[in-house]
Amino acid sequence: MGFFEKLKNGLKKTKEQFVGGISKLLAGFGVVDDDLLEELEDILITSDFGAATTDYIIGCLRDRIKEKKITDPGDVKKELKDIISGILSGSGGERGIDTNDVPVVFTIIGVNGVGKTTSIGKLAALFKRQGRSVILAAGDTFRAAAIDQLGIWADRVGVKMIKQKEGADPAAVLFDACNAAKASGTEVLICDTAGRLHNKKNLMAELAKMAKVAGRELPEYKKEFFLVLDATTGQNAVNQARAFMEVADITGIILTKLDGSSKGGIIVSIVKELKIPVRLVGVGEKEDDLEPFVPEDFADALFDD
């Protein structure tokens, strides 16, 4: 199954609630008026597009209806798709991920439970499938289980993992991993971090120290900070992102568990409100169920009949 089909299947719950609701709404209206737009606004809110993003979308829709003199409710759906695709495409920063853009260091952040360790494993598998050499750094030394879980993924994917004992300095783990990458000519280094957002000051200091180590030891490597968010948490994911933006210069988002959520609208809210590009999406449990995010594919999969 191609990733577009996986994406369509993964968006099934969101599609049933969002697009299904829109189709029923439009079928019940003979004209395009304020009542239709108010009910459409309710559907956007319940699909977790968020208040600010919903206001923006409805505003754009009003402008298009006026400009194009749209009177047929059936034409509203196409305009809505175009607006959403435009939001996702205009987030700024890079799109998707280029497995040829190496060498690179990924620092992966996110609270516990969002699928951070799994995402690291799948990211490693993605690069490995493209023939890239990969090392994992077990930088979440706060939980012993985190080191063990990452080790399972390293074995599964067939890549090396650098670790120290529980409670070790994450920057020291990264230092060892950087030296291992240099010595072996490894193209991709992926570092895990502790998900302790409740203590921002400590986390900020920890991430700054790790960034300093990576910059000093691997100056020629591109640096990426990816935030992992769980789609099933809806607007709470936006709140998490805002908090992490205070402690790290995030270059992209990995959105997990999209297949388990009816709140797929959160992806639009994240991009519109935070101006951070979604770089990868997860739509399943398998190794190859994490893929580069393509805005147009998302819009097509969501609206495709």
C-alpha positions in Angstrom: 0.0 0.0 0.0 1.4 3.4 -1.0 1.6 6.2 1.6 -1.1 8.2 -0.1 -3.5 5.2 0.5 -2.2 4.9 4.1 -2.9 8.6 4.6 -6.4 8.3 3.2 -7.0 5.3 5.6 -5.4 7.2 8.5 -7.6 10.2 8.0 -10.8 8.0 7.9 -12.0 9.1 11.3 -11.4 12.8 10.6 -12.9 12.5 7.2 -16.1 10.9 8.5 -16.5 13.7 11.0 -15.3 16.7 9.1 -15.9 16.1 5.4 -18.9 13.9 6.1 -20.4 16.6 8.2 -19.7 19.2 5.5 -21.2 17.1 2.7 -24.4 16.6 4.8 -24.5 20.3 5.6 -24.1 21.5 2.0 -26.7 19.0 0.8 -29.2 20.5 3.1 -28.7 24.1 1.9 -30.0 25.5 -1.4 -28.1 28.7 -1.1 -24.9 30.0 0.3 -25.7 32.3 3.2 -24.7 33.2 6.8 -26.5 30.3 8.3 -24.5 27.9 6.2 -21.2 29.5 7.2 -22.2 29.5 10.9 -22.9 25.7 10.8 -19.6 25.2 8.8 -17.8 27.1 11.5 -19.2 24.6 14.1 -17.9 21.7 12.1 -14.4 23.2 11.9 -14.3 23.8 15.7 -15.5 20.2 16.5 -12.8 18.9 14.1 -10.1 20.7 16.2 -9.2 23.4 13.8 -9.2 25.8 16.7 -10.9 29.1 17.2 -8.3 31.3 15.5 -7.8 29.0 12.5 -11.5 28.6 12.1 -12.0 32.3 12.1 -9.4 32.7 9.4 -10.8 30.0 7.2 -14.4 31.3 7.5 -13.1 34.8 6.7 -11.2 33.6 3.6 -14.3 31.7 2.5 -16.5 34.8 2.9 -14.1 36.7 0.7 -14.0 34.1 -2.0 -17.8 33.7 -2.0 -18.2 37.4 -2.5 -15.4 37.7 -5.0 -16.4 34.8 -7.1 -20.2 35.3 -6.6 -20.6 31.7 -5.4 -24.2 30.7 -4.9 -24.0 26.9 -5.2 -23.3 25.2 -1.9 -21.5 22.5 -3.8 -18.7 25.0 -4.8 -18.0 25.8 -1.1 -16.3 22.5 -0.6 -13.7 23.1 -3.3 -12.9 26.5 -2.0 -12.5 25.1 1.5 -10.1 22.5 0.3 -8.0 25.2 -1.5 -7.9 27.4 1.6 -6.7 24.5 3.8 -4.1 23.4 1.3 -2.9 26.9 1.1 -2.5 27.2 4.9 -0.5 23.9 5.0 1.7 24.9 2.0 2.5 28.4 3.4 3.9 27.4 6.8 7.4 28.6 6.0 10.5 26.6 6.5 11.3 23.3 4.8 8.7 20.9 3.5 8.8 17.2 4.3 12.2 15.7 4.7 15.0 15.1 2.2 16.9 11.9 3.0 19.7 13.1 0.6 20.3 16.2 2.8 23.1 14.7 4.9 25.0 14.8 7.2 22.4 15.8 9.7 21.8 15.8 13.5 18.2 15.4 14.7 17.3 16.4 18.2 13.9 14.9 19.0 11.8 16.6 21.7 8.3 16.0 23.1 6.5 15.0 26.3 6.3 11.4 27.4 3.5 9.4 25.7 3.3 11.2 22.4 5.3 8.5 20.5 8.7 10.1 20.6 10.7 6.9 20.9 8.7 5.2 18.2 9.1 8.2 15.9 12.9 8.1 16.4 12.9 4.4 15.4 10.8 5.1 12.4 12.9 8.1 11.4 16.0 5.9 11.6 14.2 3.2 9.5 13.3 5.9 6.9 16.9 6.9 6.4 18.1 3.3 6.5 15.8 2.4 3.7 17.4 5.1 1.6 20.9 3.6 2.3 21.9 6.2 4.9 24.1 5.3 7.9 22.4 6.1 11.2 23.4 6.3 14.9 20.9 6.8 17.8 21.8 8.6 21.0 19.9 7.7 24.1 19.7 11.2 25.5 16.6 10.6 27.6 18.6 9.4 30.7 15.8 10.5 33.1 13.9 7.2 32.6 15.7 3.8 32.4 12.8 2.5 30.3 13.5 5.1 27.7 17.0 3.8 27.1 15.7 0.2 26.9 12.8 1.1 24.5 15.2 3.0 22.2 17.6 0.0 22.2 14.7 -2.2 21.0 14.2 0.1 18.1 17.9 0.3 17.3 18.0 -3.6 17.2 14.9 -3.7 15.1 16.1 -1.2 12.5 19.7 -2.5 12.6 21.5 0.7 13.7 24.0 1.5 16.4 22.9 3.2 19.7 25.1 5.1 22.0 24.0 5.1 25.7 25.2 5.6 29.2 23.7 4.7 32.5 20.4 6.1 33.8 20.8 9.6 35.2 23.9 10.4 33.1 24.3 13.8 31.5 22.4 13.8 28.2 25.1 16.1 26.7 27.8 13.5 27.6 25.8 10.9 25.7 25.5 13.2 22.7 29.3 13.9 22.9 30.0 10.2 22.7 27.5 9.8 19.9 29.1 12.7 17.9 32.5 11.2 18.2 31.1 7.8 17.1 29.5 9.5 14.1 32.8 11.3 13.2 34.8 8.1 13.6 32.5 6.0 11.4 31.5 8.7 8.9 27.8 8.2 9.9 25.5 10.4 8.0 22.5 10.7 10.4 22.6 11.1 14.1 19.3 11.1 16.0 19.2 12.1 19.6 16.4 11.4 22.1 15.7 13.8 24.9 13.8 13.8 28.2 10.1 14.8 28.0 10.1 16.9 31.2 8.2 20.0 30.0 6.9 20.7 33.5 10.4 21.9 34.4 11.1 24.3 31.6 14.2 25.9 33.1 16.1 22.6 33.5 14.9 21.4 30.0 16.0 24.6 28.4 19.5 24.4 30.0 19.7 20.7 29.0 18.8 21.4 25.3 21.1 24.4 25.1 24.0 22.3 26.4 23.2 19.5 23.9 23.0 22.0 21.0 26.4 23.4 22.0 27.9 20.0 21.9 26.5 19.1 18.5 27.6 22.5 17.1 31.1 22.1 18.4 31.7 18.4 17.6 29.8 18.2 14.3 30.0 21.7 12.8 29.5 20.5 9.2 26.3 18.6 10.1 22.9 20.2 9.5 21.0 20.7 12.7 17.2 19.9 13.1 15.0 20.2 16.2 11.9 18.1 15.7 8.9 18.3 18.1 6.7 15.2 18.3 3.0 15.8 18.9 0.1 13.3 19.3 -2.8 14.1 17.0 -5.3 12.5 19.3 -4.7 15.2 22.0 -6.3 17.9 19.8 -5.8 21.5 20.9 -3.5 20.3 23.8 -0.9 19.5 21.1 -0.9 23.2 20.1 -0.4 24.2 23.8 2.5 21.7 24.1 4.0 23.2 20.9 3.8 26.7 22.3 5.5 25.6 25.5 8.3 23.8 23.7 8.8 26.9 21.4 10.0 28.7 24.6 12.8 26.2 25.2 13.9 25.2 21.7 14.2 26.5 18.1 11.9 24.0 16.5 12.5 23.4 12.8 9.7 20.9 12.3 6.9 18.8 13.8 6.3 15.0 13.7 2.6 14.4 14.1 1.9 10.9 15.4 -1.2 8.8 15.7 -3.1 10.6 12.9 -4.8 7.3 12.2 -6.3 7.1 15.7 -7.8 10.5 15.7 -11.0 12.2 14.4 -9.1 15.5 15.2 -7.0 15.7 12.0 -7.9 19.4 11.8 -5.2 20.0 14.5 -2.6 19.8 11.8 -4.0 22.9 10.1 -4.2 24.7 13.4 -0.6 23.9 14.3 0.7 25.2 11.0 -1.5 28.3 10.9 -1.1 29.4 14.5 2.5 28.4 15.2 4.1 28.9 11.7 6.0 25.6 12.2 6.0 23.2 9.3 4.8 19.6 9.8 7.6 17.6 8.4 6.5 14.0 9.1 3.3 12.2 9.9 2.6 8.8 11.4 -0.4 6.8 10.3 0.2 3.4 11.7 2.4 1.2 13.9 4.7 -0.3 11.3 8.3 0.8 10.6 7.4 2.4 7.3 4.3 4.2 8.6 6.2 7.5 9.1 6.6 9.6 5.9 7.4 13.1 4.8 4.4 15.4 5.0 3.1 16.7 1.7 0.4 19.4 2.2 -1.3 18.8 -1.1 -1.5 15.1 -0.5 -3.1 15.7 2.9 -5.8 18.0 1.4 -6.4 15.5 -1.4 -6.7 12.5 1.0 -9.0 14.4 3.3 -11.4 15.6 0.6 -11.0 12.8 -1.9 -14.3 11.0 -2.6 
